[in-house]
Amino acid sequence: MEKVYSEGMESGELKKAKETALSMAEEGMDVKKIARLVKVSEDDIQKWIDENMCVAK
């Protein structure tokens, strides 16, 4: 049960990081800076931005 809870918390934290990163990107912030601030890899940040751009079109 603890494992399920931990995985849920990690998932929620990652979702929040993604929302924050996308907001920062919309404001024109550099991917490298976003990655450093939300503590997620630059590759993941770029993937989220690319996915978001595809959905927005």
C-alpha positions as CSV (number, residue, x, y, z in Angstrom):
1,M,0.0,0.0,0.0
2,E,2.9,2.4,0.8
3,K,4.4,1.7,-2.6
4,V,1.1,2.7,-4.3
5,Y,0.9,5.9,-2.3
6,S,4.5,6.8,-3.1
7,E,4.0,6.2,-6.8
8,G,0.9,8.4,-6.7
9,M,2.8,11.2,-5.0
10,E,5.6,11.0,-7.6
11,S,3.0,11.1,-10.4
12,G,1.3,14.1,-8.8
13,E,4.7,15.9,-8.4
14,L,5.6,15.2,-12.0
15,K,2.3,16.5,-13.2
16,K,2.8,19.7,-11.2
17,A,6.4,20.1,-12.6
18,K,5.0,19.7,-16.1
19,E,2.3,22.3,-15.6
20,T,4.9,24.7,-14.2
21,A,7.4,24.0,-17.0
22,L,4.8,24.6,-19.7
23,S,3.8,27.9,-18.0
24,M,7.4,29.0,-17.9
25,A,7.9,28.1,-21.6
26,E,4.8,30.1,-22.5
27,E,6.4,33.1,-20.9
28,G,9.5,32.6,-23.1
29,M,11.8,31.1,-20.5
30,D,14.8,29.1,-21.7
31,V,14.5,25.2,-21.6
32,K,17.8,25.0,-19.7
33,K,16.6,27.4,-17.0
34,I,13.2,25.7,-16.7
35,A,14.9,22.3,-16.3
36,R,17.1,23.6,-13.5
37,L,14.2,25.3,-11.7
38,V,11.8,22.4,-11.8
39,K,14.5,19.8,-11.4
40,V,13.6,17.8,-14.5
41,S,15.9,16.9,-17.4
42,E,16.1,19.3,-20.4
43,D,15.1,16.4,-22.6
44,D,11.9,15.9,-20.7
45,I,11.1,19.6,-20.7
46,Q,11.6,19.8,-24.4
47,K,9.4,16.7,-24.9
48,W,6.6,18.3,-22.9
49,I,6.9,21.5,-24.8
50,D,6.8,19.6,-28.1
51,E,3.8,17.5,-27.0
52,N,2.0,20.7,-25.9
53,M,2.7,22.4,-29.2
54,C,1.2,19.4,-31.1
55,V,-2.0,19.6,-29.0
56,A,-2.3,23.3,-29.4
57,K,-2.2,23.1,-33.2
